[in-house]
Amino acid sequence: MLKQTARIAVFVSGGGTNLQALIDAQTSGILKSGHICLVISNRSDAYALTRAASAGIETKVIEKKALGSQEAFEDALIDALEIAGIDLIVLAGFMSILSSRFTSRYENRIINVHPSLIPSFCGKGFYGLKVHEAALAYGVKVTGATVHFVNEVPDGGRIIAQKAVEIQDGDTPEILQRRVMEQAEWILLPQAAEQVSKEIITMKAGNES
């Protein structure tokens, strides 16, 4: 029985609904192989920071604009992660592209949730409501969410899990966004965080034995 847990950092930029799903999963025992130790936001006004503080999770704001460059921004992220001894990074509505320098440092240790069935409606420029607007404009009957590992290509890393969501007559981008969150994102992301956390602690235990 593995008693050790993977230390998780969640990167956020906005309201933090996916962060809340992770916190709830930790409380309910769905997420048990990992523990959220740190929430980092690239925006000081992100409501996700309030959610984290309410759950007793340490928070940190690291803003690229204040630091002046991508390299300085990523150095600050790395410093915060190293100090906290983080094993797994979860991007939960994090609206900042990370360079290959950063992603290669944490290979198979960064996961992201994207609100479509990759390879549809993904990549550069596809985020937030834009994804759902594109799905409705194209006329697809099924969309969903994907959790994937993060590499230097936006939405290009290996897929961990996907869940389909039906598009209904009369859907607006906002209605569809909510349904994809409720029926896919908030379910998949905690499950994937648990799966990857378990793999990380199993691997660490193997290295130590």
Stockholm file with secondary structure:
# STOCKHOLM 1.0

chainA/1-209         MLKQTARIAVFVSGGGTNLQALIDAQTSGILKSGHICLVISNRSDAYALTRAASAGIETKVIEKKALGSQEAFEDALIDALEIAGIDLIVLAGFMSILSSRFTSRYENRIINVHPSLIPSFCGKGFYGLKVHEAALAYGVKVTGATVHFVNEVPDGGRIIAQKAVEIQDGDTPEILQRRVMEQAEWILLPQAAEQVSKEIITMKAGNES
#=GR chainA/1-209 SS CCCCCEEEEEEESSCCHHHHHHHHHHHHTSSCSEEEEEEEESCTTCTHHHHHHHTTCEEEECCHHHHCSHHHHHHHHHHHHHHHTCCEEEESSCCSCCCHHHHHHTTTSEEEEESSCTTSSCSTTCCTHHHHHHHHHHTCSEEEEEEEECCSSTTCSCEEEEEEEECCTTCCHHHHHHHHIIIIIHHHHHHHHHHHHHHHHHHHHHHHC
#=GC SS_cons         CCCCCEEEEEEESSCCHHHHHHHHHHHHTSSCSEEEEEEEESCTTCTHHHHHHHTTCEEEECCHHHHCSHHHHHHHHHHHHHHHTCCEEEESSCCSCCCHHHHHHTTTSEEEEESSCTTSSCSTTCCTHHHHHHHHHHTCSEEEEEEEECCSSTTCSCEEEEEEEECCTTCCHHHHHHHHIIIIIHHHHHHHHHHHHHHHHHHHHHHHC
//
